[in-house]
């Protein structure tokens, strides 16, 4: 387990790529479970209702699956789906844990607030663009700019879809 965690840390630190993970459906399912749990804690720390938290996580995972599969299919790299998806989920768990730690510090130091501080959100966005962009760069055999552009598209389309679905639920 520690070796796997170290691999995700190495991917986040640009020392490895998704190709360094086994193409295992079981591993992908295990990391997906960890991603859902970490995301649930992360979202609940923002004091969202259980229903909203579940919707956010469901849309997030669905959009990630759809985007990764579609992008890999477009670039004729579908055989890399399991490794790429597992890498993105594993790094997502690490980033969620950092968010959880930042939110915990915020709650202890400042008290309840609607969002994490804007500098943290900007730093997290840059980290996501760089790390996930590099994962896509390796998966697609394209440049970092292509991977980062796709990552930004994934982030914004997921955020938009979450807003749309939550608005529909509350109307």
N, C-alpha and C positions, 0 to 999 in steps of 0.2 A: 504494500500500500504506500509506503514512504517513497519507494522508487517511482511509482506513478505520480505522486504529488510532486516529487522533484522534477519529473519530466514536464509537468504543466508549468512549474516555476521556470524551468529552462526555456520553454516555449515563450512565456511571457517576457523573459529577459533576452530573447532573440538568440539563444544559444542552440536551440533545436527548432524543429518545425513539425507539422502534423504527420509528416512521413516517418517520424521517429516513434509514432504510436502504432500498436497493432491494429489491424483492421478487424476488430472484434465487435460483433453486435452486442454481446453480453457486456463488454466494457462500456460501450456507448450507452446502453440502458442504465448501467450502474452510475455513470457520470451524469446522465440525464436526471436520475433520481436525486443525486447530490445537488444538481443545479436547481431543481424545483424546490428542494428543502431550503437551500440558501436564499433563493429568490423570495420564498414565502416569508422567511424571517426578515429579509431586507425590506420587503414591501410593508409588512405588518409594523415594523419600527417607524414607519411614516404615518402610523395611526389610521390606516385605511381600513374600511370594513372588510370582513372576510370575503364577501361576494366580489368586491372590487379587486382584492388581492388575487383571488382565483382567476378572474377575468384577465388581469394584467399578465399573469404567469402563462395562462393558456394561449393568449395572443402572442406573447413573446416567443414561446417555444414553437408555435405553429409558423410564425413568420420566419424564424431562423431556419426551420426545416425547409420551408418553401424556397426561401432565398438561396440557401446553400445548394439545394438540389438543382434549382433552376440555373444558377450561375455555373455550376459544374457541368450541367448538361449543355449549356450554351457553348462552353469552351471545350466540349468533348472530353471531360474529365470525371464522368459520373462514378467511375471505379474508385475515386478518392473520397467519396461522400462520407463513409463511416469514419475515416481518420480525421477528415476536416471538421466534421460535425463534433466529434469527440474532443478535438483540440479546442474548438470554440466554446464548447460547454465547460471543459475543464478550466480554461482561462476565465470564463464567465464566473465560475465558482470562486476563484481567487479574487476577482474584482468585487464580487458580492460580499465576500468576507471583509475586504477592505472597507467597503461601504458600511457594513454592519459595525465595524470597529469605529469608523468616523462618526456614525450616528450615535453610538453608545457614548463616545466622548462628548459629543454635542449635548446629549440628554443630561449627562452628569454635570458638565461645566456650565451650560447655558439654560437648560431646561427644554421643554417641548417647543418645537418650532415646526412650521409647515414643511420646510425643505432643508436639505443640507446646504451649507454655505456655498455661494456661487463660485468661489475659487476652487473648491473641491469638485464641484460639478464640471467646471471647465477642465481641470486637471484629469478627471476621470474620462471625459469625452476624448481628450487628446490621447490618453493611454489606450482607450478602446480603438480609436482610429489607427494608431500605430501597431498595436499588438494584433488585433483581428485583421487589419490590413496586411500584415506580414504573413499571417496564416493563409489568407486567401492568395497572396503572392506566390507562396510555395505550392498551394494546391492547383493553381491555374498556370503556373510557369510563366507568369507575367510580372510586370514591375510593381514596386511598392505603391506607386501612385494609383495604379489600377485597383489594387487591393484596398487601399484607403478610401478611394471614391466609392467602391462597392459597399464598404463598411458604413460610410456615412449614409448612403442610400438605405441600407438595412436599418440603421438606427432611426432615421427620420420617418421612414415608412412604417416601422413598428410603432413608434410614438403616435403617429397619426392614426393608425388603425386602432390602437388602444383607446385614444380619445373618442373615436367614432363609435366603437363598441360600447364604451361606458356611457356615452351620451344617449345611445339608443336604449340602454338598460334603464336609464333614469327618466326617460320620456314616457 
